[in-house]
Amino acid sequence: MSTEIIGIAAGVCTAISLLPQLIKIIREKEARDISLFYLLILFAGLALWIWYGVLRDDIPIIGTNIVSIILNIAIIIFGIRYKRKSS
Amino acid sequence: MSTEIIGIAAGVCTAISLLPQLIKIIREKEARDISLFYLLILFAGLALWIWYGVLRDDIPIIGTNIVSIILNIAIIIFGIRYKRKSS
């Protein structure tokens, strides 16, 4: 149980660390500094973590990486939208 | 074994996604866009993942998050150095 809490706290912190990129891109409506290549690598990594969590039956990994991947997808969507506008 | 490979692949991808921030800060010698607050939250998250990996005896989580936390520490060190210079 306390192990799970540490896992959830870990995942909440790493998910939160995606927020400044999302906030910046929505505020500035500009995506020149955003690398879609690395966002897609991060997407692959988060999807693999979810898959790994399912294989290990590890709820903190699954849950927190689902939150992270949703934030990552939002950054990708805004990134594509604002890259188009600025080009 | 194949589960471990998925975990390692996941961790390699999420570690790689820290690289653009590190490369950018070293190239531009400028850290105005870097939020130390969020880098410290990410540091806490990665440290908790390592702790979680130790508790779960999970080698992919431990190994890949050690790589990530080294990259994160490098970003923090350069961030503090270049924030000082630019202020």
Backbone of each chain as nested JSON, in Angstrom:
{
  "chains": [
    {"id": "A", "residues": [
      {"number": 1, "name": "MET", "atoms": {"N": [0.829, -1.215, 0.0], "CA": [0.0, 0.0, 0.0], "C": [0.854, 1.252, 0.0]}},
      {"number": 2, "name": "SER", "atoms": {"N": [1.847, 1.344, 0.942], "CA": [2.698, 2.534, 0.939], "C": [3.584, 2.545, -0.306]}},
      {"number": 3, "name": "THR", "atoms": {"N": [3.919, 1.36, -0.821], "CA": [4.654, 1.282, -2.087], "C": [3.826, 1.913, -3.201]}},
      {"number": 4, "name": "GLU", "atoms": {"N": [2.541, 1.598, -3.22], "CA": [1.657, 2.178, -4.243], "C": [1.592, 3.692, -4.149]}},
      {"number": 5, "name": "ILE", "atoms": {"N": [1.561, 4.2, -2.902], "CA": [1.501, 5.654, -2.726], "C": [2.761, 6.31, -3.286]}},
      {"number": 6, "name": "ILE", "atoms": {"N": [3.929, 5.68, -3.073], "CA": [5.172, 6.218, -3.629], "C": [5.116, 6.211, -5.155]}},
      {"number": 7, "name": "GLY", "atoms": {"N": [4.602, 5.138, -5.735], "CA": [4.462, 5.06, -7.187], "C": [3.529, 6.126, -7.728]}},
      {"number": 8, "name": "ILE", "atoms": {"N": [2.407, 6.335, -7.04], "CA": [1.451, 7.349, -7.486], "C": [2.065, 8.744, -7.347]}},
      {"number": 9, "name": "ALA", "atoms": {"N": [2.752, 9.011, -6.221], "CA": [3.418, 10.311, -6.04], "C": [4.462, 10.531, -7.13]}},
      {"number": 10, "name": "ALA", "atoms": {"N": [5.226, 9.488, -7.443], "CA": [6.233, 9.572, -8.508], "C": [5.575, 9.947, -9.833]}},
      {"number": 11, "name": "GLY", "atoms": {"N": [4.502, 9.23, -10.168], "CA": [3.821, 9.458, -11.446], "C": [3.149, 10.813, -11.516]}},
      {"number": 12, "name": "VAL", "atoms": {"N": [2.61, 11.283, -10.374], "CA": [1.98, 12.612, -10.347], "C": [3.045, 13.682, -10.627]}},
      {"number": 13, "name": "CYS", "atoms": {"N": [4.22, 13.538, -9.992], "CA": [5.304, 14.515, -10.21], "C": [5.775, 14.523, -11.661]}},
      {"number": 14, "name": "THR", "atoms": {"N": [5.993, 13.338, -12.24], "CA": [6.487, 13.312, -13.624], "C": [5.4, 13.762, -14.606]}},
      {"number": 15, "name": "ALA", "atoms": {"N": [4.13, 13.532, -14.26], "CA": [3.047, 14.03, -15.119], "C": [2.968, 15.554, -15.039]}},
      {"number": 16, "name": "ILE", "atoms": {"N": [3.059, 16.095, -13.812], "CA": [2.991, 17.55, -13.612], "C": [4.091, 18.261, -14.415]}},
      {"number": 17, "name": "SER", "atoms": {"N": [5.25, 17.591, -14.534], "CA": [6.378, 18.233, -15.221], "C": [6.109, 18.434, -16.716]}},
      {"number": 18, "name": "LEU", "atoms": {"N": [5.031, 17.847, -17.244], "CA": [4.638, 18.095, -18.637], "C": [3.81, 19.376, -18.774]}},
      {"number": 19, "name": "LEU", "atoms": {"N": [3.275, 19.861, -17.643], "CA": [2.344, 20.987, -17.69], "C": [2.936, 22.286, -18.256]}},
      {"number": 20, "name": "PRO", "atoms": {"N": [4.185, 22.69, -17.856], "CA": [4.662, 23.989, -18.349], "C": [4.698, 24.063, -19.88]}},
      {"number": 21, "name": "GLN", "atoms": {"N": [5.047, 22.936, -20.535], "CA": [5.078, 22.941, -21.998], "C": [3.67, 23.157, -22.567]}},
      {"number": 22, "name": "LEU", "atoms": {"N": [2.69, 22.493, -21.943], "CA": [1.303, 22.63, -22.408], "C": [0.791, 24.054, -22.164]}},
      {"number": 23, "name": "ILE", "atoms": {"N": [1.066, 24.581, -20.958], "CA": [0.6, 25.934, -20.62], "C": [1.24, 26.964, -21.554]}},
      {"number": 24, "name": "LYS", "atoms": {"N": [2.557, 26.796, -21.793], "CA": [3.293, 27.74, -22.65], "C": [2.709, 27.767, -24.075]}},
      {"number": 25, "name": "ILE", "atoms": {"N": [2.441, 26.578, -24.611], "CA": [1.989, 26.49, -25.997], "C": [0.575, 27.053, -26.151]}},
      {"number": 26, "name": "ILE", "atoms": {"N": [-0.275, 26.864, -25.115], "CA": [-1.647, 27.392, -25.174], "C": [-1.628, 28.907, -25.007]}},
      {"number": 27, "name": "ARG", "atoms": {"N": [-0.79, 29.401, -24.086], "CA": [-0.703, 30.847, -23.841], "C": [-0.144, 31.603, -25.028]}},
      {"number": 28, "name": "GLU", "atoms": {"N": [0.978, 31.089, -25.548], "CA": [1.694, 31.841, -26.588], "C": [1.156, 31.543, -27.987]}},
      {"number": 29, "name": "LYS", "atoms": {"N": [0.302, 30.53, -28.113], "CA": [-0.227, 30.093, -29.413], "C": [0.891, 29.997, -30.438]}},
      {"number": 30, "name": "GLU", "atoms": {"N": [1.981, 29.407, -30.011], "CA": [3.175, 29.373, -30.855], "C": [3.931, 28.084, -30.546]}},
      {"number": 31, "name": "ALA", "atoms": {"N": [4.388, 27.393, -31.593], "CA": [4.994, 26.078, -31.363], "C": [6.34, 25.932, -32.065]}},
      {"number": 32, "name": "ARG", "atoms": {"N": [7.033, 27.06, -32.266], "CA": [8.31, 26.98, -32.982], "C": [9.325, 26.168, -32.174]}},
      {"number": 33, "name": "ASP", "atoms": {"N": [9.298, 26.34, -30.835], "CA": [10.285, 25.657, -29.984], "C": [9.925, 24.196, -29.695]}},
      {"number": 34, "name": "ILE", "atoms": {"N": [8.745, 23.77, -30.14], "CA": [8.285, 22.418, -29.827], "C": [8.805, 21.443, -30.881]}},
      {"number": 35, "name": "SER", "atoms": {"N": [9.454, 20.374, -30.433], "CA": [9.931, 19.341, -31.349], "C": [8.938, 18.185, -31.385]}},
      {"number": 36, "name": "LEU", "atoms": {"N": [8.209, 18.067, -32.502], "CA": [7.224, 16.979, -32.618], "C": [7.911, 15.621, -32.566]}},
      {"number": 37, "name": "PHE", "atoms": {"N": [9.133, 15.562, -33.102], "CA": [9.9, 14.312, -33.075], "C": [10.052, 13.799, -31.632]}},
      {"number": 38, "name": "TYR", "atoms": {"N": [10.49, 14.684, -30.746], "CA": [10.687, 14.264, -29.355], "C": [9.356, 14.035, -28.63]}},
      {"number": 39, "name": "LEU", "atoms": {"N": [8.321, 14.789, -29.01], "CA": [7.004, 14.548, -28.411], "C": [6.494, 13.158, -28.796]}},
      {"number": 40, "name": "LEU", "atoms": {"N": [6.81, 12.724, -30.037], "CA": [6.376, 11.389, -30.471], "C": [7.202, 10.295, -29.784]}},
      {"number": 41, "name": "ILE", "atoms": {"N": [8.496, 10.576, -29.535], "CA": [9.307, 9.623, -28.763], "C": [8.752, 9.505, -27.346]}},
      {"number": 42, "name": "LEU", "atoms": {"N": [8.383, 10.661, -26.754], "CA": [7.79, 10.633, -25.418], "C": [6.476, 9.868, -25.436]}},
      {"number": 43, "name": "PHE", "atoms": {"N": [5.681, 10.09, -26.503], "CA": [4.424, 9.356, -26.651], "C": [4.684, 7.846, -26.666]}},
      {"number": 44, "name": "ALA", "atoms": {"N": [5.667, 7.431, -27.469], "CA": [6.017, 6.011, -27.537], "C": [6.443, 5.496, -26.165]}},
      {"number": 45, "name": "GLY", "atoms": {"N": [7.267, 6.289, -25.469], "CA": [7.734, 5.888, -24.143], "C": [6.588, 5.725, -23.158]}},
      {"number": 46, "name": "LEU", "atoms": {"N": [5.664, 6.689, -23.148], "CA": [4.54, 6.622, -22.208], "C": [3.623, 5.44, -22.55]}},
      {"number": 47, "name": "ALA", "atoms": {"N": [3.405, 5.211, -23.864], "CA": [2.577, 4.063, -24.279], "C": [3.241, 2.748, -23.837]}},
      {"number": 48, "name": "LEU", "atoms": {"N": [4.569, 2.678, -23.989], "CA": [5.284, 1.468, -23.558], "C": [5.22, 1.296, -22.041]}},
      {"number": 49, "name": "TRP", "atoms": {"N": [5.304, 2.418, -21.283], "CA": [5.161, 2.322, -19.825], "C": [3.789, 1.762, -19.445]}},
      {"number": 50, "name": "ILE", "atoms": {"N": [2.735, 2.228, -20.159], "CA": [1.384, 1.724, -19.871], "C": [1.327, 0.219, -20.154]}},
      {"number": 51, "name": "TRP", "atoms": {"N": [1.895, -0.18, -21.3], "CA": [1.944, -1.598, -21.675], "C": [2.713, -2.393, -20.607]}},
      {"number": 52, "name": "TYR", "atoms": {"N": [3.848, -1.846, -20.185], "CA": [4.657, -2.483, -19.136], "C": [3.862, -2.614, -17.837]}},
      {"number": 53, "name": "GLY", "atoms": {"N": [3.131, -1.554, -17.482], "CA": [2.311, -1.582, -16.275], "C": [1.229, -2.649, -16.346]}},
      {"number": 54, "name": "VAL", "atoms": {"N": [0.629, -2.812, -17.532], "CA": [-0.397, -3.841, -17.723], "C": [0.234, -5.23, -17.542]}},
      {"number": 55, "name": "LEU", "atoms": {"N": [1.412, -5.434, -18.172], "CA": [2.085, -6.741, -18.064], "C": [2.468, -7.06, -16.62]}},
      {"number": 56, "name": "ARG", "atoms": {"N": [2.874, -5.995, -15.875], "CA": [3.285, -6.195, -14.483], "C": [2.113, -6.076, -13.504]}},
      {"number": 57, "name": "ASP", "atoms": {"N": [0.939, -5.741, -14.044], "CA": [-0.244, -5.552, -13.212], "C": [0.029, -4.466, -12.159]}},
      {"number": 58, "name": "ASP", "atoms": {"N": [0.595, -3.359, -12.638], "CA": [1.083, -2.303, -11.753], "C": [0.221, -1.044, -11.933]}},
      {"number": 59, "name": "ILE", "atoms": {"N": [-0.725, -0.87, -11.004], "CA": [-1.72, 0.203, -11.132], "C": [-1.088, 1.611, -11.13]}},
      {"number": 60, "name": "PRO", "atoms": {"N": [-0.124, 1.921, -10.232], "CA": [0.448, 3.28, -10.269], "C": [1.082, 3.611, -11.628]}},
      {"number": 61, "name": "ILE", "atoms": {"N": [1.798, 2.651, -12.227], "CA": [2.411, 2.9, -13.536], "C": [1.342, 3.143, -14.592]}},
      {"number": 62, "name": "ILE", "atoms": {"N": [0.302, 2.292, -14.591], "CA": [-0.759, 2.433, -15.601], "C": [-1.465, 3.78, -15.433]}},
      {"number": 63, "name": "GLY", "atoms": {"N": [-1.923, 4.054, -14.223], "CA": [-2.744, 5.243, -13.972], "C": [-2.019, 6.546, -14.275]}},
      {"number": 64, "name": "THR", "atoms": {"N": [-0.806, 6.676, -13.721], "CA": [-0.113, 7.962, -13.879], "C": [0.376, 8.161, -15.32]}},
      {"number": 65, "name": "ASN", "atoms": {"N": [0.722, 7.074, -16.001], "CA": [1.166, 7.234, -17.391], "C": [0.007, 7.513, -18.335]}},
      {"number": 66, "name": "ILE", "atoms": {"N": [-1.206, 7.097, -17.959], "CA": [-2.38, 7.489, -18.755], "C": [-2.583, 9.001, -18.658]}},
      {"number": 67, "name": "VAL", "atoms": {"N": [-2.431, 9.557, -17.444], "CA": [-2.533, 11.018, -17.283], "C": [-1.445, 11.71, -18.119]}},
      {"number": 68, "name": "SER", "atoms": {"N": [-0.209, 11.194, -18.032], "CA": [0.903, 11.795, -18.779], "C": [0.665, 11.746, -20.281]}},
      {"number": 69, "name": "ILE", "atoms": {"N": [0.143, 10.614, -20.761], "CA": [-0.027, 10.477, -22.217], "C": [-1.146, 11.398, -22.707]}},
      {"number": 70, "name": "ILE", "atoms": {"N": [-2.156, 11.643, -21.865], "CA": [-3.216, 12.589, -22.241], "C": [-2.622, 14.002, -22.376]}},
      {"number": 71, "name": "LEU", "atoms": {"N": [-1.766, 14.4, -21.405], "CA": [-1.1, 15.707, -21.484], "C": [-0.214, 15.769, -22.721]}},
      {"number": 72, "name": "ASN", "atoms": {"N": [0.526, 14.68, -22.982], "CA": [1.411, 14.616, -24.147], "C": [0.623, 14.748, -25.456]}},
      {"number": 73, "name": "ILE", "atoms": {"N": [-0.53, 14.065, -25.535], "CA": [-1.365, 14.144, -26.745], "C": [-1.875, 15.576, -26.927]}},
      {"number": 74, "name": "ALA", "atoms": {"N": [-2.256, 16.224, -25.816], "CA": [-2.724, 17.621, -25.901], "C": [-1.602, 18.518, -26.438]}},
      {"number": 75, "name": "ILE", "atoms": {"N": [-0.363, 18.308, -25.953], "CA": [0.775, 19.113, -26.43], "C": [0.996, 18.861, -27.926]}},
      {"number": 76, "name": "ILE", "atoms": {"N": [0.876, 17.599, -28.365], "CA": [1.065, 17.261, -29.784], "C": [-0.006, 17.948, -30.637]}},
      {"number": 77, "name": "ILE", "atoms": {"N": [-1.277, 17.881, -30.18], "CA": [-2.379, 18.479, -30.951], "C": [-2.177, 19.993, -31.083]}},
      {"number": 78, "name": "PHE", "atoms": {"N": [-1.89, 20.676, -29.947], "CA": [-1.667, 22.121, -30.008], "C": [-0.402, 22.433, -30.81]}},
      {"number": 79, "name": "GLY", "atoms": {"N": [0.62, 21.569, -30.66], "CA": [1.872, 21.767, -31.392], "C": [1.645, 21.749, -32.898]}},
      {"number": 80, "name": "ILE", "atoms": {"N": [0.871, 20.763, -33.387], "CA": [0.588, 20.662, -34.828], "C": [-0.241, 21.869, -35.272]}},
      {"number": 81, "name": "ARG", "atoms": {"N": [-1.238, 22.254, -34.464], "CA": [-2.098, 23.376, -34.825], "C": [-1.284, 24.669, -34.955]}},
      {"number": 82, "name": "TYR", "atoms": {"N": [-0.419, 24.949, -33.971], "CA": [0.284, 26.229, -33.961], "C": [1.515, 26.214, -34.851]}},
      {"number": 83, "name": "LYS", "atoms": {"N": [2.033, 25.033, -35.163], "CA": [3.116, 24.981, -36.152], "C": [2.576, 25.361, -37.521]}},
      {"number": 84, "name": "ARG", "atoms": {"N": [1.369, 24.858, -37.837], "CA": [0.727, 25.188, -39.121], "C": [0.497, 26.687, -39.243]}},
      {"number": 85, "name": "LYS", "atoms": {"N": [-0.033, 27.277, -38.181], "CA": [-0.358, 28.708, -38.22], "C": [0.868, 29.568, -38.434]}},
      {"number": 86, "name": "SER", "atoms": {"N": [2.006, 29.146, -37.788], "CA": [3.19, 29.999, -37.833], "C": [3.998, 29.788, -39.111]}},
      {"number": 87, "name": "SER", "atoms": {"N": [3.679, 28.702, -39.878], "CA": [4.475, 28.467, -41.092], "C": [3.799, 29.085, -42.309]}}
    ]},
    {"id": "B", "residues": [
      {"number": 1, "name": "MET", "atoms": {"N": [11.187, -11.743, -19.207], "CA": [12.307, -11.188, -19.988], "C": [11.799, -10.191, -21.025]}},
      {"number": 2, "name": "SER", "atoms": {"N": [10.79, -10.586, -21.837], "CA": [10.281, -9.645, -22.831], "C": [9.584, -8.476, -22.131]}},
      {"number": 3, "name": "THR", "atoms": {"N": [9.014, -8.747, -20.95], "CA": [8.43, -7.666, -20.158], "C": [9.515, -6.644, -19.796]}},
      {"number": 4, "name": "GLU", "atoms": {"N": [10.691, -7.164, -19.411], "CA": [11.797, -6.26, -19.061], "C": [12.224, -5.408, -20.248]}},
      {"number": 5, "name": "ILE", "atoms": {"N": [12.239, -6.013, -21.437], "CA": [12.642, -5.267, -22.64], "C": [11.662, -4.128, -22.906]}},
      {"number": 6, "name": "ILE", "atoms": {"N": [10.369, -4.397, -22.71], "CA": [9.365, -3.339, -22.89], "C": [9.595, -2.212, -21.883]}},
      {"number": 7, "name": "GLY", "atoms": {"N": [9.894, -2.573, -20.639], "CA": [10.167, -1.556, -19.615], "C": [11.4, -0.732, -19.941]}},
      {"number": 8, "name": "ILE", "atoms": {"N": [12.443, -1.416, -20.422], "CA": [13.679, -0.704, -20.776], "C": [13.429, 0.212, -21.972]}},
      {"number": 9, "name": "ALA", "atoms": {"N": [12.708, -0.291, -22.988], "CA": [12.376, 0.542, -24.161], "C": [11.566, 1.757, -23.732]}},
      {"number": 10, "name": "ALA", "atoms": {"N": [10.607, 1.537, -22.824], "CA": [9.782, 2.638, -22.31], "C": [10.672, 3.689, -21.645]}},
      {"number": 11, "name": "GLY", "atoms": {"N": [11.568, 3.224, -20.77], "CA": [12.425, 4.139, -20.021], "C": [13.436, 4.858, -20.895]}},
      {"number": 12, "name": "VAL", "atoms": {"N": [13.914, 4.16, -21.946], "CA": [14.854, 4.808, -22.872], "C": [14.136, 5.947, -23.606]}},
      {"number": 13, "name": "CYS", "atoms": {"N": [12.909, 5.687, -24.065], "CA": [12.147, 6.729, -24.777], "C": [11.862, 7.927, -23.876]}},
      {"number": 14, "name": "THR", "atoms": {"N": [11.411, 7.685, -22.639], "CA": [11.08, 8.824, -21.774], "C": [12.358, 9.55, -21.335]}},
      {"number": 15, "name": "ALA", "atoms": {"N": [13.492, 8.833, -21.238], "CA": [14.764, 9.511, -20.92], "C": [15.219, 10.369, -22.101]}},
      {"number": 16, "name": "ILE", "atoms": {"N": [15.126, 9.806, -23.324], "CA": [15.528, 10.543, -24.536], "C": [14.744, 11.846, -24.656]}},
      {"number": 17, "name": "SER", "atoms": {"N": [13.477, 11.828, -24.217], "CA": [12.648, 13.021, -24.378], "C": [13.126, 14.177, -23.505]}},
      {"number": 18, "name": "LEU", "atoms": {"N": [14.078, 13.932, -22.606], "CA": [14.675, 15.027, -21.824], "C": [15.819, 15.702, -22.593]}},
      {"number": 19, "name": "LEU", "atoms": {"N": [16.323, 15.025, -23.629], "CA": [17.515, 15.53, -24.331], "C": [17.336, 16.907, -24.988]}},
      {"number": 20, "name": "PRO", "atoms": {"N": [16.206, 17.157, -25.705], "CA": [16.132, 18.457, -26.395], "C": [16.299, 19.645, -25.457]}},
      {"number": 21, "name": "GLN", "atoms": {"N": [15.75, 19.535, -24.233], "CA": [15.882, 20.631, -23.27], "C": [17.358, 20.831, -22.887]}},
      {"number": 22, "name": "LEU", "atoms": {"N": [18.063, 19.709, -22.687], "CA": [19.483, 19.783, -22.328], "C": [20.314, 20.347, -23.486]}},
      {"number": 23, "name": "ILE", "atoms": {"N": [20.057, 19.856, -24.701], "CA": [20.801, 20.314, -25.882], "C": [20.562, 21.815, -26.103]}},
      {"number": 24, "name": "LYS", "atoms": {"N": [19.283, 22.219, -25.985], "CA": [18.91, 23.622, -26.206], "C": [19.636, 24.553, -25.227]}},
      {"number": 25, "name": "ILE", "atoms": {"N": [19.66, 24.158, -23.952], "CA": [20.232, 25.02, -22.919], "C": [21.761, 25.11, -23.088]}},
      {"number": 26, "name": "ILE", "atoms": {"N": [22.402, 24.007, -23.535], "CA": [23.863, 24.02, -23.731], "C": [24.217, 24.842, -24.97]}},
      {"number": 27, "name": "ARG", "atoms": {"N": [23.435, 24.664, -26.049], "CA": [23.689, 25.386, -27.297], "C": [23.485, 26.89, -27.14]}},
      {"number": 28, "name": "GLU", "atoms": {"N": [22.347, 27.245, -26.529], "CA": [21.974, 28.668, -26.495], "C": [22.569, 29.394, -25.297]}},
      {"number": 29, "name": "LYS", "atoms": {"N": [23.132, 28.632, -24.355], "CA": [23.692, 29.209, -23.122], "C": [22.706, 30.212, -22.51]}},
      {"number": 30, "name": "GLU", "atoms": {"N": [21.463, 29.804, -22.489], "CA": [20.414, 30.711, -22.054], "C": [19.327, 29.879, -21.386]}},
      {"number": 31, "name": "ALA", "atoms": {"N": [18.826, 30.34, -20.239], "CA": [17.879, 29.507, -19.49], "C": [16.638, 30.287, -19.069]}},
      {"number": 32, "name": "ARG", "atoms": {"N": [16.301, 31.322, -19.872], "CA": [15.143, 32.127, -19.483], "C": [13.857, 31.29, -19.518]}},
      {"number": 33, "name": "ASP", "atoms": {"N": [13.769, 30.391, -20.53], "CA": [12.545, 29.598, -20.695], "C": [12.483, 28.395, -19.756]}},
      {"number": 34, "name": "ILE", "atoms": {"N": [13.548, 28.152, -18.993], "CA": [13.601, 26.969, -18.15], "C": [12.986, 27.277, -16.788]}},
      {"number": 35, "name": "SER", "atoms": {"N": [12.036, 26.449, -16.365], "CA": [11.422, 26.613, -15.049], "C": [12.093, 25.673, -14.042]}},
      {"number": 36, "name": "LEU", "atoms": {"N": [12.887, 26.259, -13.139], "CA": [13.554, 25.43, -12.12], "C": [12.541, 24.729, -11.232]}},
      {"number": 37, "name": "PHE", "atoms": {"N": [11.411, 25.402, -10.997], "CA": [10.361, 24.815, -10.168], "C": [9.911, 23.467, -10.741]}},
      {"number": 38, "name": "TYR", "atoms": {"N": [9.624, 23.447, -12.051], "CA": [9.164, 22.204, -12.668], "C": [10.285, 21.178, -12.799]}},
      {"number": 39, "name": "LEU", "atoms": {"N": [11.54, 21.662, -12.994], "CA": [12.674, 20.727, -13.038], "C": [12.848, 20.031, -11.691]}},
      {"number": 40, "name": "LEU", "atoms": {"N": [12.569, 20.765, -10.594], "CA": [12.682, 20.161, -9.267], "C": [11.527, 19.193, -8.999]}},
      {"number": 41, "name": "ILE", "atoms": {"N": [10.337, 19.508, -9.521], "CA": [9.216, 18.554, -9.42], "C": [9.555, 17.287, -10.193]}},
      {"number": 42, "name": "LEU", "atoms": {"N": [10.143, 17.468, -11.402], "CA": [10.55, 16.298, -12.189], "C": [11.623, 15.507, -11.445]}},
      {"number": 43, "name": "PHE", "atoms": {"N": [12.564, 16.227, -10.818], "CA": [13.603, 15.563, -10.017], "C": [12.964, 14.716, -8.918]}},
      {"number": 44, "name": "ALA", "atoms": {"N": [12.001, 15.308, -8.203], "CA": [11.31, 14.577, -7.131], "C": [10.618, 13.342, -7.704]}},
      {"number": 45, "name": "GLY", "atoms": {"N": [9.945, 13.524, -8.861], "CA": [9.236, 12.415, -9.489], "C": [10.18, 11.276, -9.87]}},
      {"number": 46, "name": "LEU", "atoms": {"N": [11.315, 11.619, -10.484], "CA": [12.269, 10.585, -10.917], "C": [12.884, 9.881, -9.708]}},
      {"number": 47, "name": "ALA", "atoms": {"N": [13.189, 10.666, -8.651], "CA": [13.738, 10.069, -7.425], "C": [12.721, 9.106, -6.811]}},
      {"number": 48, "name": "LEU", "atoms": {"N": [11.45, 9.507, -6.813], "CA": [10.401, 8.621, -6.283], "C": [10.24, 7.369, -7.141]}},
      {"number": 49, "name": "TRP", "atoms": {"N": [10.366, 7.505, -8.477], "CA": [10.305, 6.32, -9.351], "C": [11.431, 5.356, -9.021]}},
      {"number": 50, "name": "ILE", "atoms": {"N": [12.645, 5.905, -8.775], "CA": [13.775, 5.033, -8.427], "C": [13.481, 4.304, -7.12]}},
      {"number": 51, "name": "TRP", "atoms": {"N": [12.972, 5.061, -6.147], "CA": [12.602, 4.48, -4.851], "C": [11.544, 3.38, -5.039]}},
      {"number": 52, "name": "TYR", "atoms": {"N": [10.539, 3.705, -5.869], "CA": [9.477, 2.743, -6.171], "C": [10.052, 1.484, -6.819]}},
      {"number": 53, "name": "GLY", "atoms": {"N": [10.983, 1.677, -7.771], "CA": [11.632, 0.543, -8.44], "C": [12.397, -0.336, -7.461]}},
      {"number": 54, "name": "VAL", "atoms": {"N": [13.063, 0.318, -6.5], "CA": [13.803, -0.433, -5.478], "C": [12.828, -1.269, -4.641]}},
      {"number": 55, "name": "LEU", "atoms": {"N": [11.723, -0.629, -4.214], "CA": [10.73, -1.34, -3.393], "C": [10.116, -2.509, -4.162]}},
      {"number": 56, "name": "ARG", "atoms": {"N": [9.902, -2.32, -5.479], "CA": [9.29, -3.368, -6.294], "C": [10.33, -4.315, -6.882]}},
      {"number": 57, "name": "ASP", "atoms": {"N": [11.608, -4.018, -6.633], "CA": [12.705, -4.822, -7.189], "C": [12.596, -4.869, -8.714]}},
      {"number": 58, "name": "ASP", "atoms": {"N": [12.394, -3.689, -9.289], "CA": [12.093, -3.57, -10.72], "C": [13.261, -2.889, -11.434]}},
      {"number": 59, "name": "ILE", "atoms": {"N": [14.095, -3.713, -12.08], "CA": [15.335, -3.21, -12.697], "C": [15.082, -2.184, -13.815]}},
      {"number": 60, "name": "PRO", "atoms": {"N": [14.141, -2.416, -14.747], "CA": [13.929, -1.402, -15.793], "C": [13.573, -0.025, -15.213]}},
      {"number": 61, "name": "ILE", "atoms": {"N": [12.726, 0.004, -14.19], "CA": [12.342, 1.29, -13.587], "C": [13.556, 1.95, -12.95]}},
      {"number": 62, "name": "ILE", "atoms": {"N": [14.339, 1.179, -12.2], "CA": [15.512, 1.746, -11.516], "C": [16.515, 2.278, -12.548]}},
      {"number": 63, "name": "GLY", "atoms": {"N": [16.887, 1.422, -13.502], "CA": [17.945, 1.768, -14.455], "C": [17.61, 2.977, -15.311]}},
      {"number": 64, "name": "THR", "atoms": {"N": [16.409, 2.949, -15.908], "CA": [16.093, 4.038, -16.842], "C": [15.842, 5.349, -16.101]}},
      {"number": 65, "name": "ASN", "atoms": {"N": [15.324, 5.276, -14.876], "CA": [15.093, 6.524, -14.14], "C": [16.385, 7.104, -13.584]}},
      {"number": 66, "name": "ILE", "atoms": {"N": [17.416, 6.257, -13.382], "CA": [18.732, 6.8, -13.015], "C": [19.294, 7.614, -14.186]}},
      {"number": 67, "name": "VAL", "atoms": {"N": [19.144, 7.085, -15.415], "CA": [19.593, 7.846, -16.596], "C": [18.828, 9.169, -16.689]}},
      {"number": 68, "name": "SER", "atoms": {"N": [17.514, 9.088, -16.511], "CA": [16.683, 10.3, -16.592], "C": [17.078, 11.323, -15.532]}},
      {"number": 69, "name": "ILE", "atoms": {"N": [17.345, 10.863, -14.324], "CA": [17.631, 11.818, -13.245], "C": [19.004, 12.462, -13.472]}},
      {"number": 70, "name": "ILE", "atoms": {"N": [19.942, 11.739, -14.092], "CA": [21.246, 12.338, -14.436], "C": [21.035, 13.46, -15.464]}},
      {"number": 71, "name": "LEU", "atoms": {"N": [20.21, 13.187, -16.492], "CA": [19.912, 14.225, -17.492], "C": [19.224, 15.413, -16.831]}},
      {"number": 72, "name": "ASN", "atoms": {"N": [18.281, 15.116, -15.934], "CA": [17.545, 16.168, -15.224], "C": [18.494, 17.017, -14.376]}},
      {"number": 73, "name": "ILE", "atoms": {"N": [19.424, 16.375, -13.677], "CA": [20.386, 17.112, -12.845], "C": [21.264, 18.009, -13.733]}},
      {"number": 74, "name": "ALA", "atoms": {"N": [21.67, 17.476, -14.903], "CA": [22.471, 18.283, -15.83], "C": [21.688, 19.521, -16.272]}},
      {"number": 75, "name": "ILE", "atoms": {"N": [20.402, 19.338, -16.577], "CA": [19.571, 20.481, -16.999], "C": [19.471, 21.498, -15.862]}},
      {"number": 76, "name": "ILE", "atoms": {"N": [19.298, 21.017, -14.618], "CA": [19.205, 21.921, -13.462], "C": [20.509, 22.707, -13.293]}},
      {"number": 77, "name": "ILE", "atoms": {"N": [21.67, 22.008, -13.39], "CA": [22.976, 22.671, -13.204], "C": [23.182, 23.758, -14.269]}},
      {"number": 78, "name": "PHE", "atoms": {"N": [22.962, 23.397, -15.558], "CA": [23.11, 24.394, -16.623], "C": [22.068, 25.498, -16.473]}},
      {"number": 79, "name": "GLY", "atoms": {"N": [20.86, 25.115, -16.042], "CA": [19.795, 26.096, -15.856], "C": [20.183, 27.151, -14.83]}},
      {"number": 80, "name": "ILE", "atoms": {"N": [20.73, 26.709, -13.697], "CA": [21.13, 27.651, -12.644], "C": [22.289, 28.515, -13.153]}},
      {"number": 81, "name": "ARG", "atoms": {"N": [23.247, 27.881, -13.841], "CA": [24.406, 28.626, -14.352], "C": [23.969, 29.721, -15.326]}},
      {"number": 82, "name": "TYR", "atoms": {"N": [23.114, 29.385, -16.27], "CA": [22.76, 30.354, -17.311], "C": [21.675, 31.327, -16.859]}},
      {"number": 83, "name": "LYS", "atoms": {"N": [20.902, 30.952, -15.85], "CA": [19.961, 31.921, -15.293], "C": [20.731, 33.045, -14.61]}},
      {"number": 84, "name": "ARG", "atoms": {"N": [21.805, 32.672, -13.892], "CA": [22.647, 33.66, -13.209], "C": [23.268, 34.628, -14.207]}},
      {"number": 85, "name": "LYS", "atoms": {"N": [23.794, 34.043, -15.301], "CA": [24.472, 34.869, -16.306], "C": [23.529, 35.87, -16.952]}},
      {"number": 86, "name": "SER", "atoms": {"N": [22.274, 35.418, -17.194], "CA": [21.361, 36.275, -17.936], "C": [20.685, 37.308, -17.046]}},
      {"number": 87, "name": "SER", "atoms": {"N": [20.794, 37.133, -15.727], "CA": [20.132, 38.094, -14.84], "C": [21.085, 39.207, -14.425]}}
    ]}
  ]
}
